[in-house]
Amino acid sequence: MCRFSKLLLLFLAVSFSSSLAGDWPWWRGPDRNGVAESGQTPPTQFSETQNVKWAVPVPGRGHGSATVVGRRVFLAIAEPGPQTQSVLCLDRETGKELWKTRIHEGGWPTKSNKKGSQASTSPACDGKHVFINFWNDGAVYTTALGLDGKLLWQTKITDYKIHQSYASSPALYDGSVIVSADNKLGGAICALKKSNGEVIWKVDRPKMPNYASPILLEAAGKTQLFFTGCELVTSLDPETGEKNWEIEGATTECVTSTVTDGERIFTSGGYPKNHVAAVAADGSGKVIWENKNRVYVPSMLLKDGFLYGVMDAGIAVCWNSATGEEIWKGRLGGTFSSSPVLVDGLIYAANESGDVIVYKADPTEFEIVAKNKLGDEIYSSPTICESAIFLRIAHFQGNHRQESLICLKQD
């Protein structure tokens, strides 16, 4: 690549990053690694009456996280009565509903995992368009909306047989939106044109169930599209879909999103075996270390040479990322499906019972800073930007379950 091309790409990357400064534009945040921008001061102690900026009821049930861009908050929702799947847009400052666009009606599965939902994906937004994936009527579709909520295009990705649920979120790269849909019928990873939904490239996948989202990371000196599951660890060129490298090394079913320290990528899975592993990102195929801890659903975090995980059973773990040496384990309590978020040395982790634990990302010791209670149930992951926490929670009144989106900020 010539020097001019490199400078142009750098300019575009910086311009795009700056346009979304202070936002959380897609799954796992600005850098797709669960790390919030530094310099923020979100509250560490909060409740439904303390440090609440706003809280609004959300219809139906969904486990996807909030996407925040500009003055808008986007959330995938699914309402069981009419069997609709929609995107909800709220005002960032007040929580007021700006619009709700119905994407699908009917076509829900007759059964799925009790921890799943029909809106478990998180939207992606490039500041001009909103992209969302839904499973509906035996297939997975990607839909693009304008910032005004108008439907721009919709593309069928592949037929899809529900095994547990569907939860893969879209990833944005240059002029494309990259989506995935692994399943027993044989899935696909593909890139679609942002402008019209046309397929740029498509990679067929094995006939196995899997739930991971495609993740774009800088590793081994270039941008790689990483994907785990179906008993593979895969790296693709996001521009062409060609394989950079692929090795056997993951379990069949993975949920978590890969993270990297630039030299290694870190994967985890939970069926049919538990594993956490470090794999060389240079394509050598080397598995540097591996253990049998069950970090199946919550994605992991990296900070200063240490890997932090939350086991599904409520145990926080710190490993040396280079060697896999276990530094400490500490009990958080409860069962976790939400992925933790790191901001300036503090980890925010929410369990399924509505407890949000704040603890230090500190390799010298495990230390809980605060334990907070929000509602009766949490499956979605926190979104943290401009010192505010956006989190989808649920309350029970008898058999009635009511979701809310709450925005927490220091009073």
C-alpha positions as CSV (number, residue, x, y, z in Angstrom):
1,M,0.0,0.0,0.0
2,C,1.4,3.4,-1.0
3,R,2.1,6.1,1.6
4,F,-0.8,8.3,0.3
5,S,-3.3,5.4,0.7
6,K,-2.1,4.7,4.2
7,L,-2.5,8.4,5.2
8,L,-6.0,8.4,3.6
9,L,-7.1,5.4,5.6
10,L,-5.7,6.9,8.8
11,F,-7.5,10.2,8.1
12,L,-10.8,8.3,7.5
13,A,-10.4,6.3,10.7
14,V,-9.6,9.4,12.8
15,S,-12.5,11.3,11.2
16,F,-14.9,8.5,11.8
17,S,-13.7,8.0,15.4
18,S,-14.0,11.7,16.1
19,S,-17.5,11.9,14.7
20,L,-18.5,9.2,17.3
21,A,-16.5,10.5,20.2
22,G,-18.6,10.2,23.4
23,D,-20.8,7.5,21.8
24,W,-21.2,3.8,22.1
25,P,-22.0,3.0,18.4
26,W,-22.1,-0.8,18.4
27,W,-21.7,-4.0,20.3
28,R,-18.9,-3.8,22.9
29,G,-18.3,-0.1,22.4
30,P,-16.1,2.2,20.3
31,D,-13.1,-0.2,20.1
32,R,-15.3,-3.4,20.1
33,N,-13.6,-4.7,23.2
34,G,-15.9,-3.7,26.1
35,V,-13.6,-0.8,27.1
36,A,-15.2,2.6,27.5
37,E,-13.4,5.8,26.6
38,S,-11.0,7.0,29.3
39,G,-11.6,10.1,31.4
40,Q,-15.2,9.3,32.3
41,T,-16.7,9.4,35.8
42,P,-19.8,7.2,35.8
43,P,-21.3,6.6,39.2
44,T,-20.1,3.6,41.1
45,Q,-23.0,3.7,43.6
46,F,-26.5,3.9,42.3
47,S,-30.0,2.4,42.6
48,E,-33.4,3.1,41.0
49,T,-33.6,6.3,43.1
50,Q,-29.9,7.3,43.3
51,N,-28.0,8.9,40.4
52,V,-30.8,8.2,38.0
53,K,-31.0,10.6,35.1
54,W,-34.0,9.0,33.6
55,A,-35.7,5.6,33.4
56,V,-38.4,4.6,30.8
57,P,-40.5,1.5,30.3
58,V,-39.6,-0.6,27.3
59,P,-42.2,-2.9,25.6
60,G,-41.7,-6.6,25.3
61,R,-38.6,-8.5,26.0
62,G,-35.1,-8.2,24.6
63,H,-31.5,-8.8,25.8
64,G,-29.6,-6.6,23.4
65,S,-27.7,-3.6,24.7
66,A,-28.3,0.1,24.0
67,T,-26.4,1.8,21.2
68,V,-25.8,5.5,21.7
69,V,-24.9,7.9,18.9
70,G,-25.4,11.7,19.0
71,R,-28.7,12.6,20.7
72,R,-30.2,9.1,20.0
73,V,-30.3,5.8,21.9
74,F,-31.2,2.7,19.9
75,L,-32.6,-0.5,21.3
76,A,-33.9,-3.7,19.7
77,I,-37.2,-4.8,21.1
78,A,-39.6,-7.8,20.7
79,E,-43.2,-7.7,21.7
80,P,-44.7,-11.2,22.2
81,G,-48.4,-10.3,21.9
82,P,-48.4,-9.2,18.3
83,Q,-45.1,-11.0,17.7
84,T,-43.3,-7.9,16.5
85,Q,-39.6,-7.1,16.3
86,S,-38.7,-3.4,16.2
87,V,-36.0,-0.8,16.8
88,L,-36.8,1.8,19.4
89,C,-35.2,5.2,19.4
90,L,-35.1,7.4,22.5
91,D,-33.7,10.9,23.2
92,R,-30.4,10.6,24.9
93,E,-31.0,13.5,27.3
94,T,-34.5,12.7,28.4
95,G,-35.4,9.1,27.5
96,K,-38.4,10.4,25.4
97,E,-39.4,8.1,22.6
98,L,-38.5,9.6,19.2
99,W,-39.7,6.8,17.1
100,K,-40.3,3.0,16.9
101,T,-40.0,1.1,13.6
102,R,-41.5,-2.3,13.2
103,I,-39.1,-4.6,11.3
104,H,-41.0,-8.0,11.4
105,E,-44.4,-9.2,12.5
106,G,-45.2,-12.8,13.2
107,G,-42.8,-15.7,12.4
108,W,-41.5,-16.3,15.9
109,P,-40.1,-19.7,16.8
110,T,-42.3,-22.1,18.8
111,K,-39.5,-22.6,21.3
112,S,-36.0,-21.4,22.2
113,N,-33.7,-21.2,25.2
114,K,-35.4,-19.7,28.3
115,K,-32.4,-17.3,28.5
116,G,-32.9,-16.2,24.9
117,S,-35.1,-13.5,23.4
118,Q,-36.3,-12.5,20.0
119,A,-34.3,-9.2,20.3
120,S,-30.9,-10.3,21.7
121,T,-28.8,-8.3,19.2
122,S,-27.5,-4.8,19.6
123,P,-27.9,-2.2,16.8
124,A,-24.9,-0.6,15.0
125,C,-24.9,3.0,14.0
126,D,-22.4,4.9,11.8
127,G,-24.0,8.3,12.5
128,K,-26.1,8.2,9.4
129,H,-27.8,4.7,9.4
130,V,-28.9,2.1,12.0
131,F,-28.3,-1.6,11.2
132,I,-30.0,-4.5,13.1
133,N,-30.1,-8.3,12.8
134,F,-33.2,-10.3,13.6
135,W,-34.1,-14.0,13.3
136,N,-37.6,-14.3,11.8
137,D,-39.7,-17.0,10.1
138,G,-36.8,-19.4,9.6
139,A,-34.1,-17.0,8.4
140,V,-31.8,-14.2,9.6
141,Y,-32.3,-10.7,8.1
142,T,-30.2,-7.6,8.3
143,T,-32.2,-4.3,8.1
144,A,-31.0,-0.7,7.6
145,L,-32.9,2.3,8.9
146,G,-32.3,6.0,8.6
147,L,-31.9,8.2,11.7
148,D,-35.5,9.1,11.2
149,G,-36.6,5.5,11.6
150,K,-37.5,5.0,7.9
151,L,-36.6,1.5,6.5
152,L,-34.0,1.8,3.8
153,W,-33.3,-1.9,2.9
154,Q,-33.5,-5.4,4.2
155,T,-31.4,-8.4,3.1
156,K,-31.8,-12.1,4.0
157,I,-28.5,-13.5,5.2
158,T,-29.3,-17.2,5.3
159,D,-31.9,-19.8,6.4
160,Y,-31.6,-20.4,10.1
161,K,-32.7,-23.2,12.4
162,I,-33.2,-22.2,16.0
163,H,-31.2,-24.3,18.4
164,Q,-31.0,-22.0,21.5
165,S,-31.6,-18.5,20.1
166,Y,-30.0,-15.9,17.8
167,A,-27.8,-13.1,19.2
168,S,-25.2,-12.0,16.6
169,S,-24.8,-8.2,16.3
170,P,-23.7,-6.4,13.1
171,A,-20.2,-5.0,12.8
172,L,-19.4,-1.9,10.6
173,Y,-16.3,-1.7,8.4
174,D,-15.7,1.1,5.9
175,G,-18.7,1.0,3.5
176,S,-19.9,-2.4,4.7
177,V,-21.9,-4.0,7.5
178,I,-20.7,-7.5,8.4
179,V,-23.1,-10.0,9.8
180,S,-23.1,-13.7,10.8
181,A,-25.6,-16.5,11.3
182,D,-24.2,-19.9,12.3
183,N,-26.7,-22.7,12.6
184,K,-27.4,-26.4,12.0
185,L,-28.5,-25.8,8.4
186,G,-25.1,-24.3,7.5
187,G,-24.6,-20.6,8.2
188,A,-22.8,-17.7,6.7
189,I,-20.7,-14.6,7.4
190,C,-21.1,-11.9,4.9
191,A,-20.5,-8.2,4.2
192,L,-23.3,-6.1,2.8
193,K,-23.1,-2.6,1.2
194,K,-24.2,0.0,3.7
195,S,-25.9,1.9,1.0
196,N,-28.3,-0.8,-0.4
197,G,-27.7,-4.1,1.3
198,E,-26.1,-5.9,-1.6
199,V,-23.8,-8.7,-0.8
200,I,-20.1,-7.8,-1.2
201,W,-18.8,-11.2,-0.1
202,K,-20.1,-14.3,1.6
203,V,-18.4,-17.1,3.4
204,D,-20.2,-20.4,4.1
205,R,-20.0,-21.9,7.6
206,P,-20.2,-25.4,9.0
207,K,-23.6,-26.9,9.9
208,M,-23.3,-26.2,13.6
209,P,-25.1,-24.0,16.1
210,N,-23.1,-21.0,17.3
211,Y,-23.9,-17.5,18.7
212,A,-20.8,-15.3,18.5
213,S,-20.7,-11.9,16.8
214,P,-18.1,-10.9,14.2
215,I,-15.5,-8.6,15.8
216,L,-13.0,-6.3,14.0
217,L,-9.8,-5.8,15.8
218,E,-6.3,-4.5,15.1
219,A,-3.9,-7.5,15.6
220,A,-0.6,-8.6,14.2
221,G,-0.3,-5.2,12.3
222,K,-3.6,-5.2,10.4
223,T,-7.4,-5.1,10.8
224,Q,-8.7,-8.7,11.1
225,L,-12.3,-10.0,11.4
226,F,-12.3,-12.6,14.1
227,F,-14.9,-15.2,14.6
228,T,-15.0,-18.2,17.0
229,G,-17.2,-21.3,17.2
230,C,-18.1,-24.3,15.1
231,E,-14.9,-25.8,16.5
232,L,-12.8,-23.1,14.7
233,V,-11.0,-19.9,15.4
234,T,-11.2,-17.9,12.2
235,S,-9.6,-14.7,10.9
236,L,-10.9,-13.1,7.7
237,D,-10.0,-10.0,5.6
238,P,-13.0,-7.7,6.3
239,E,-12.6,-6.2,2.8
240,T,-12.7,-9.4,0.8
241,G,-13.8,-12.2,3.1
242,E,-10.7,-14.2,2.3
243,K,-9.3,-16.2,5.1
244,N,-6.2,-14.8,6.8
245,W,-6.0,-18.0,8.8
246,E,-8.1,-20.6,10.5
247,I,-7.4,-23.2,13.1
248,E,-9.2,-25.8,15.1
249,G,-9.3,-24.6,18.6
250,A,-12.7,-23.4,19.7
251,T,-15.7,-25.3,21.1
252,T,-18.8,-25.9,18.9
253,E,-20.9,-23.2,20.6
254,C,-19.4,-19.9,21.5
255,V,-21.1,-16.7,22.7
256,T,-18.3,-14.4,23.7
257,S,-16.6,-11.8,21.5
258,T,-12.8,-12.0,20.9
259,V,-10.4,-9.5,22.4
260,T,-6.8,-8.9,21.6
261,D,-3.6,-7.4,23.0
262,G,-2.2,-7.1,19.4
263,E,-0.2,-10.3,19.5
264,R,-2.7,-12.7,20.8
265,I,-6.5,-13.1,20.6
266,F,-8.4,-14.5,23.5
267,T,-11.3,-16.9,23.0
268,S,-13.7,-18.7,25.2
269,G,-16.6,-21.2,24.9
270,G,-18.8,-23.5,26.9
271,Y,-20.2,-26.4,24.8
272,P,-19.4,-29.2,24.6
273,K,-16.4,-28.2,26.7
274,N,-15.3,-25.2,28.7
275,H,-12.3,-23.3,27.6
276,V,-10.4,-20.0,27.7
277,A,-7.5,-19.8,25.3
278,A,-4.9,-17.4,23.9
279,V,-4.2,-17.9,20.2
280,A,-1.3,-16.2,18.2
281,A,-2.9,-13.5,16.0
282,D,-0.2,-13.8,13.3
283,G,-1.6,-16.9,11.6
284,S,1.0,-19.3,12.9
285,G,-1.8,-21.5,14.4
286,K,-0.2,-21.6,17.8
287,V,-2.4,-21.9,20.9
288,I,-0.2,-20.2,23.5
289,W,-2.2,-21.3,26.5
290,E,-5.5,-22.7,27.4
291,N,-7.5,-23.6,30.5
292,K,-10.9,-25.2,31.4
293,N,-12.7,-22.3,33.0
294,R,-16.3,-21.7,32.0
295,V,-16.5,-18.2,30.5
296,Y,-19.3,-19.1,28.1
297,V,-21.6,-16.0,27.8
298,P,-19.9,-12.9,29.3
299,S,-17.1,-11.6,27.0
300,M,-13.7,-10.8,28.5
301,L,-11.6,-7.6,29.0
302,L,-8.0,-6.7,28.7
303,K,-5.9,-4.1,30.6
304,D,-2.2,-3.6,30.8
305,G,-1.2,-7.2,30.1
306,F,-3.9,-8.9,32.2
307,L,-7.1,-10.6,31.0
308,Y,-10.2,-10.3,33.1
309,G,-13.1,-12.6,32.8
310,V,-16.5,-13.2,34.6
311,M,-17.4,-16.8,34.7
312,D,-21.1,-17.7,34.2
313,A,-21.3,-18.9,37.8
314,G,-20.4,-15.5,39.2
315,I,-16.6,-15.8,39.7
316,A,-14.3,-12.9,38.6
317,V,-10.9,-14.1,37.3
318,C,-7.6,-12.3,36.4
319,W,-5.0,-14.0,34.2
320,N,-1.6,-13.0,33.0
321,S,-2.5,-12.5,29.3
322,A,0.9,-13.7,28.0
323,T,1.2,-16.8,30.1
324,G,-2.3,-17.7,31.2
325,E,-1.1,-17.8,34.9
326,E,-4.1,-17.3,37.2
327,I,-3.5,-14.2,39.3
328,W,-6.7,-14.3,41.4
329,K,-10.3,-15.4,41.6
330,G,-13.0,-13.6,43.5
331,R,-16.7,-14.2,44.1
332,L,-19.2,-11.8,42.6
333,G,-22.3,-13.9,43.3
334,G,-25.2,-14.9,41.0
335,T,-25.3,-16.1,37.5
336,F,-24.0,-13.9,34.6
337,S,-25.1,-13.5,31.0
338,S,-24.2,-9.8,30.7
339,S,-20.7,-8.9,29.5
340,P,-18.7,-6.6,31.8
341,V,-17.5,-3.1,30.8
342,L,-14.2,-1.5,31.8
343,V,-13.8,2.2,32.3
344,D,-10.6,3.7,33.8
345,G,-9.6,0.8,36.0
346,L,-13.1,-0.2,37.1
347,I,-15.1,-3.1,35.8
348,Y,-19.0,-2.9,35.8
349,A,-20.6,-6.4,35.8
350,A,-24.3,-7.2,36.0
351,N,-25.8,-10.6,37.0
352,E,-29.1,-12.1,36.0
353,S,-30.7,-11.1,39.4
354,G,-30.2,-7.4,38.9
355,D,-27.0,-6.9,40.9
356,V,-24.4,-4.6,39.3
357,I,-21.0,-5.1,40.9
358,V,-18.2,-2.6,40.4
359,Y,-14.7,-3.9,41.1
360,K,-11.1,-3.0,40.3
361,A,-9.2,-4.2,37.3
362,D,-6.2,-4.6,39.5
363,P,-3.8,-7.6,39.2
364,T,-2.5,-7.2,42.7
365,E,-5.8,-8.0,44.4
366,F,-9.6,-8.6,43.9
367,E,-11.5,-5.7,45.4
368,I,-15.2,-4.9,45.1
369,V,-15.8,-1.1,45.1
370,A,-19.6,-1.2,45.2
371,K,-22.6,-3.6,44.8
372,N,-25.8,-2.0,43.5
373,K,-29.3,-3.3,42.9
374,L,-31.3,-2.5,39.7
375,G,-34.6,-4.3,39.2
376,D,-35.1,-8.1,39.4
377,E,-33.4,-9.2,36.2
378,I,-30.6,-8.1,33.9
379,Y,-29.4,-10.0,30.7
380,S,-28.1,-7.1,28.6
381,S,-24.7,-5.5,28.9
382,P,-24.0,-2.0,30.2
383,T,-23.3,0.8,27.8
384,I,-21.1,3.5,29.2
385,C,-20.4,6.8,27.5
386,E,-20.0,10.5,28.6
387,S,-20.0,9.3,32.2
388,A,-23.5,7.8,31.8
389,I,-24.5,4.2,32.2
390,F,-27.4,2.9,30.0
391,L,-28.7,-0.5,31.1
392,R,-31.8,-2.6,30.2
393,I,-33.4,-4.0,33.4
394,A,-36.6,-5.9,34.2
395,H,-39.1,-5.9,37.2
396,F,-41.6,-8.6,38.1
397,Q,-45.0,-7.9,39.5
398,G,-46.4,-11.4,40.0
399,N,-46.1,-13.1,36.7
400,H,-45.9,-9.8,34.8
401,R,-42.4,-8.8,33.6
402,Q,-41.7,-5.2,32.7
403,E,-38.5,-4.0,31.1
404,S,-37.0,-0.5,31.4
405,L,-34.0,1.3,30.1
406,I,-32.3,3.3,32.8
407,C,-29.8,6.0,32.4
408,L,-27.5,6.5,35.4
409,K,-25.3,9.6,35.9
410,Q,-23.7,11.2,38.9
411,D,-26.0,13.8,40.5
